[in-house]
Each structure stands twice: as structure tokens, then as C-alpha cells.
Amino acid sequence: MDLWGDGIETVSALSLLRDLALRGSERSTYAIQGGNDLLPRAFAERLKDHIHYGAAVTRIEQSESRITVHYRQGGLLKRMSADRAICTLPFTVLRSIPVSPAFSPEKASAIRDLPSTSVTRVYLQCRERFWKKAGLPGTANTDLPVMWLWEPTINQPGPRGILESYSSGQWSRRSAALREPDRLDWALKEMEKVYPGLRENYEVGASKSWDEDEWSRGDYAWFRPGQLTTLGPHLARPEGRIHFAGDHTSLQPGWMQGALESGLRAAAEVQAARE
């Protein structure tokens, strides 16, 4: 639970209870054979020319009958109009985009105030899975700055393996402030406390700080005390001809399942509005 927000002491207890209740006794997670990116690639293959790549939204306008999205693509300013739109932008990004007319005070507050967890993930490839020979598991929940460790290659064949560190909150922001080589060295130093021999087996590494991603500006939504009841009801609520989807509007923020569920909900809203 310390992976939410800035630690368990900063997070709404009600939101944590909701998360535990929704999960119930289910503790299994699943992956698509060949990589989870096969799912969005399959969508892209079906949609093809309907996807406009490299298009950054600059302004959103709506009237009683239409909605117009202004965007920049290839150095040119363009626009697209439709009867309705589904907005899946993270609120951390949406809050910097002008919207006319302005959203309702409740929606504007949700967009402005919903926080996003700082997350940095570091991946270290090793020439062999030495931890197995040492009788160590590929997963560890630690009190170190690297926080949660696990082996994403656990179900993949071959001698090589990858160990990942997953840090959030203040530790994520501290590691994100480092240059990539220093960040990898920092992770090596900390993770070797759990996996002795890591450095001598290390081959290459990579990292991702979600705070640094301009299209995300954080990883997954979380609630401070009191926010689940004040902001929660307004996250997915439509505003005129604009509908909202994305894991941050679902009951499962941070998970692909939440994103998919929200997409189905928003699509059903649009269909119902057209009937």
C-alpha cells in the first residue's frame, strides 16, 4: 500500500478499503503471451487511418450541438469537430489545456486536485538468474529506497533475467532527479543489498520516470483523505458533449482493467446519448 501516493499515511483510508474490497480474494494477474503491447497494437491495426499520431491537443471547445478539438500536428495547427468526444487524457495533462466554456466547478476541482503517484521503474538485465541459485525469490517488498523488487522475466525462457525496482512517492522523485547512468548505479547499489552478486552479473539497464513523461505527468491517480467522496463522484461524469474515460476515472486506477472498463462505460454513454 506504500506504493500509493506519498505513502500509506498520506492516502485516504476509504480508498484503500475500496481497493481491498474490489479485489476480494483474487490475487492473480495475467499477461498476454508475446507482450501486453499486442493489445493496443491490435486496436491500432483495426482503426488504422482513424488514429492521428503526433497530435497534441491545444484547446477544446463545445457548443450545444458540436465539440471541436484543436491540436498541433507536424508543426501545423488543426482542428476536428464531432457530435461528441471521449476524453481519456490524464487529469494531470488535461488541467493545462484551455476548455471553453469552462467545466463545472465540481469537474474543474476534480481535474485540478486529483493527484497522480510519482513512479520510477528501473530494469537491470543480468547474464544469469543468479538469485535462483542462491535460493532467493524474484520478488521482494523492502524498506529500501528502491521499495518493491520483482522479476518481470519470471515466465520467459533463457539464462538471462531482469530484476526491476518499483519506487513511488518521494523515492521516485529523488531517483528521477538523477541522470540515467547515476539512476542505474543507484538502483544497483540498493538492490544488491537484497540480491548479493547483482553488480557482477549486471549487463545493461533502463529506467522510466512517469513524472518526466509529458503525456502522463505521473503514473496513476490516488486520493488524499476526503477526496474519494468529494472528487470521486465527478471523475467520470460527462460535461456537456464531453465524456471521460481512462483508468483514473475507473474503480481501478493504475490498471489496464480499469482503462478498459472505463472505455466500455464511456462508449455506452455516447451510444445512449445518440438514441
C-alpha positions in Angstrom: 0.0 0.0 0.0 3.0 2.3 0.3 3.1 2.3 -3.5 0.1 4.7 -3.5 0.6 8.4 -3.4 3.4 9.5 -1.0 3.0 6.5 1.3 0.1 4.9 3.3 0.0 7.8 5.8 -1.0 10.2 3.0 -3.7 8.2 1.4 -7.4 8.1 2.0 -8.2 5.1 4.2 -11.6 4.8 2.5 -10.0 4.5 -0.9 -7.7 1.7 0.4 -10.6 -0.1 1.8 -12.5 0.2 -1.5 -9.5 -1.2 -3.3 -9.2 -4.2 -1.0 -13.0 -4.8 -1.3 -12.9 -4.7 -5.1 -10.0 -7.2 -5.2 -11.6 -9.6 -2.8 -9.7 -12.9 -2.6 -8.5 -12.6 -6.2 -4.7 -12.2 -6.3 -3.9 -13.4 -9.8 -2.6 -11.2 -12.6 -2.4 -12.0 -16.2 -0.2 -11.1 -19.2 -0.6 -11.5 -22.9 1.7 -14.0 -24.4 4.2 -12.1 -26.6 3.7 -8.9 -24.7 0.9 -6.7 -23.4 1.6 -4.2 -26.1 -0.1 -6.6 -28.6 -3.5 -5.4 -27.3 -3.1 -1.7 -28.3 -1.3 -2.8 -31.5 -4.4 -4.9 -32.4 -6.6 -1.9 -31.8 -4.3 0.2 -34.0 -4.4 -2.3 -36.8 -8.2 -2.2 -36.8 -8.5 1.5 -36.5 -5.6 2.4 -38.9 -6.2 5.8 -40.5 -8.6 6.8 -37.8 -5.7 7.4 -35.4 -3.9 10.7 -35.7 -0.4 10.2 -34.4 1.8 13.1 -33.0 -1.3 15.2 -32.4 -1.1 17.3 -29.2 -4.4 18.8 -28.1 -4.1 22.6 -27.6 -7.7 23.6 -26.9 -11.2 22.1 -26.5 -14.4 24.0 -27.4 -18.0 22.8 -27.3 -21.4 24.3 -28.1 -24.9 22.9 -27.7 -24.6 20.8 -30.8 -20.9 20.2 -31.5 -17.5 19.8 -30.0 -14.2 21.0 -31.6 -10.8 19.8 -30.6 -7.8 21.9 -31.7 -4.5 20.2 -31.9 -0.9 20.6 -33.2 0.4 18.0 -35.7 3.6 18.2 -37.7 4.1 21.9 -36.8 0.6 22.8 -38.1 -2.5 23.8 -36.1 -5.5 21.8 -37.0 -9.0 21.1 -35.6 -11.6 18.3 -35.7 -15.3 18.5 -34.9 -17.8 15.9 -33.9 -21.1 15.4 -32.1 -19.4 14.1 -29.0 -15.9 13.3 -27.7 -14.4 10.9 -25.2 -11.5 12.5 -23.3 -9.0 10.0 -22.0 -6.3 12.5 -21.1 -4.9 12.1 -17.6 -6.1 15.0 -15.5 -2.5 16.0 -14.9 -2.4 16.8 -18.6 -5.9 18.0 -19.1 -5.6 20.7 -16.4 -3.2 22.6 -18.7 -5.4 22.6 -21.7 -7.9 25.5 -22.2 -11.5 24.4 -22.3 -14.4 26.6 -23.5 -16.9 27.0 -21.9 -15.2 26.1 -18.6 -16.1 22.9 -16.9 -18.5 23.0 -13.9 -16.8 23.9 -10.6 -17.1 20.3 -9.4 -15.4 18.9 -12.5 -12.8 21.6 -12.6 -11.9 20.8 -9.0 -11.6 17.1 -9.8 -9.3 17.8 -12.7 -7.2 20.3 -10.8 -6.9 18.4 -7.5 -6.7 14.7 -8.3 -3.1 13.7 -7.6 -1.0 11.3 -9.6 1.5 8.9 -8.0 5.2 9.5 -8.8 6.6 6.2 -10.0 10.1 5.4 -11.3 10.9 1.9 -12.6 14.4 0.6 -13.1 15.2 -2.6 -15.1 18.5 -4.4 -14.7 19.4 -7.2 -17.1 21.7 -10.0 -15.7 23.6 -12.5 -17.7 22.1 -15.3 -15.5 19.4 -15.6 -12.8 21.9 -15.9 -10.0 19.3 -15.3 -7.4 17.7 -18.6 -8.1 21.0 -20.4 -7.4 21.2 -18.5 -4.1 17.7 -19.7 -3.2 16.3 -16.1 -3.3 12.8 -15.3 -4.7 12.4 -12.9 -7.6 10.1 -10.7 -5.6 10.8 -8.6 -2.5 8.9 -5.9 -0.7 11.6 -3.8 1.0 12.0 -0.8 3.2 14.9 0.4 1.0 14.6 3.4 -1.4 14.0 1.0 -4.3 10.9 -0.2 -2.5 9.4 -3.1 -4.4 11.5 -5.6 -6.4 10.4 -8.3 -8.8 11.5 -10.4 -11.8 9.4 -9.4 -14.9 11.1 -12.2 -16.9 9.9 -14.9 -14.5 7.9 -16.7 -17.2 10.4 -16.2 -20.0 12.9 -18.9 -21.1 16.6 -18.4 -21.4 19.5 -17.9 -18.9 19.3 -14.2 -18.7 16.9 -12.4 -16.4 15.7 -8.9 -15.5 15.2 -7.5 -12.0 13.1 -4.5 -11.6 12.8 -1.9 -8.9 9.5 0.0 -8.5 9.7 3.1 -6.3 7.0 5.6 -5.7 6.4 8.9 -3.9 9.4 10.8 -2.6 11.9 8.0 -3.5 10.6 8.0 -7.1 11.1 11.8 -7.3 14.6 11.5 -5.8 15.7 8.9 -8.3 14.0 10.7 -11.2 16.2 13.7 -10.4 19.3 11.7 -11.2 20.8 11.3 -14.7 20.1 7.9 -16.3 23.6 6.4 -15.6 23.5 7.6 -12.0 20.0 6.3 -11.6 21.0 2.8 -12.8 24.1 2.9 -10.5 21.9 4.0 -7.5 19.5 1.1 -8.2 22.4 -1.4 -8.5 23.7 -0.3 -5.2 20.4 -0.5 -3.3 19.2 -3.8 -5.0 22.5 -5.6 -4.3 21.6 -5.3 -0.6 18.8 -7.8 -1.4 20.5 -9.7 -4.2 24.2 -10.0 -3.4 26.2 -10.5 -6.6 23.9 -8.3 -8.7 26.6 -6.0 -9.9 28.9 -8.7 -11.1 26.1 -10.3 -13.1 24.7 -7.0 -14.4 24.8 -6.4 -18.2 22.6 -3.4 -19.1 19.8 -1.4 -17.7 17.0 1.1 -18.5 14.6 3.2 -16.4 11.3 5.1 -16.8 10.1 8.0 -14.6 6.5 8.7 -15.2 6.7 12.2 -13.8 9.0 13.1 -16.7 6.6 11.9 -19.3 4.8 14.9 -20.8 1.8 12.9 -21.8 1.3 11.4 -18.4 3.0 13.6 -15.7 2.6 10.9 -13.1 1.6 7.3 -13.1 -1.8 6.5 -11.5 -4.4 8.5 -9.6 -4.8 8.3 -5.9 -6.9 10.0 -3.2 -5.9 12.1 -0.3 -8.1 11.9 2.8 -11.6 13.2 2.0 -11.1 13.2 -1.8 -12.8 10.0 -2.6 -16.2 11.4 -1.5 -15.6 15.0 -2.8 -13.8 14.3 -6.1 -14.7 10.7 -6.8 -18.3 11.3 -8.0 -17.2 13.8 -10.6 -14.3 11.9 -12.2 -16.3 10.1 -14.8 -19.3 12.4 -15.1 -19.8 13.9 -18.6 -19.6 17.6 -19.2 -22.0 18.6 -22.0 -20.8 16.7 -25.1 -17.5 15.6 -23.5 -17.4 12.1 -21.9 -14.5 10.9 -19.8 -12.6 7.6 -19.8 -9.2 6.3 -18.6 -8.1 4.3 -15.6 -8.2 7.5 -13.5 -12.0 7.6 -14.0 -12.5 4.0 -13.0 -12.6 2.0 -9.8 -9.2 0.5 -10.6 -6.8 3.4 -11.3 -3.4 2.2 -12.4 -4.6 -1.0 -14.1 -5.3 -1.8 -17.7 -8.6 -3.4 -16.5 -9.7 0.0 -15.2 -8.9 1.6 -18.5 -10.8 -1.0 -20.5 -13.8 -0.8 -18.2 -14.0 3.0 -18.4 -13.8 2.8 -22.2 -16.8 0.5 -22.3 -18.7 2.8 -20.0 -17.9 5.9 -22.0 -18.8 4.2 -25.3 -22.2 3.2 -23.8 -22.8 6.8 -22.7 -22.2 8.1 -26.2 -24.4 5.4 -27.7 -27.2 6.2 -25.2 -27.0 9.9 -25.9 -27.5 9.3 -29.6 -30.6 7.2 -29.2 
